[in-house]
C-alpha cells in the first residue's frame, strides 16, 4: 500500500503542476501564432486598364477633343473649357459615352479666346 502524501509533498506537486501549466500557456500562443500567421501579405490585384486616350487642341476660340477608347469598358468623357476672358462663361460639355474601339469628337467654344481645355473620365455604369 501507498502512504498518503505529506503536506510538503502535496505543495511541491501543486507547484510543479502550476509551473507546467504556466509554461504550456506561454508556449501555446506563439505556436498558434506561428501556425496561423501568413508568410507574406497577399498581392493586391492589378487594376484593369481603363480610360480613353484624348487629344485636345485649340483653334482660335474653338476647343476640340478627340477621344479613342481601346479598352473593353465604356468610358464617359466630358470636355471642360476655361475661357480666357473673365466675362466669358466657362463651359462643361455634356458627358459622352465612348464604347470600346470607338472614337468621339467633343467641341466647345468661347467668345474671345480659350484659356484651358481638359477632359475628365468616368466609368459608365
Secondary structure as UniProt FT lines:
FT   HELIX           7..36
FT   STRAND          53..59
FT   TURN            60..61
FT   STRAND          62..68
FT   STRAND          75..83
FT   TURN            86..87
FT   STRAND          91..92
FT   STRAND          96..98
FT   TURN            100..101
FT   STRAND          103..109
FT   STRAND          114..123
//
